[in-house]
Amino acid sequence: MILLDNVSKRYRSDRGFSKLVLSDVNISIPSTSNVGLIGKNGAGKSTLLRLIAGADTPTQGKVIRACRVSWPLGLAGGLIGNLTGRQNARFVCRINGVDAYEMGEKLQFVQDFSELDEMFDFPISTYSTGMAARLKFALSLVFDYDVYLSDELVSVGDVAFQDKSRKAFKDKLGRAGLIMVAHSEKTLKDYCSAGIFIHEGHAHWFDSIDDAFHAYKETLPK
């Protein structure tokens, strides 16, 4: 279970400007649910995902996680540029509790799945955006979370890699929940059964992803 208790998020610029992105969000998300976050660009979908992950903190309220939640897979950042792919993978494995006996197997999986070959031992700063994204996706599959958070993750790589990634990700979701941001309505409906519609700072829960999209479309210009 993930509980958002009276959560608000406000960002302040260096010039003193302030923007309220989320306001008084009160939602309970079962850890077994597959939930799509829906809203126009800038509505606060990625912000909400980061708050759920603990990668950002609320201005007001609290987020309670009674389950093991992944980092926001697909978001930029998270890798250390002057370290190699292998060193980054080893670091992430260590902070997720992987012991020395499992480490070799985990690193081999990440190298093989990401298809980085010899680039696995080159610094992240030499990677293309796609290579870094493949590494992060492979890392996400190493660990068993109760809930996975995804921000446009399934669009990583070429068509063949996307097909492989979708299959691997769906295998994980047979045993875990999902909270997903994606621009594609089809992608959200493929992966999610429930929806959270974010509009004018407020988040609305829908048991049906179709109902969430209907509410969203009602707010669009006619």
Summary of the structure (lengths in Angstrom):
residues: 222
radius of gyration: 18.0
end to end distance: 37.5
largest distance: 59.7
contacts: 683
relative contact order: 0.18
helix: 41%
strand: 28%
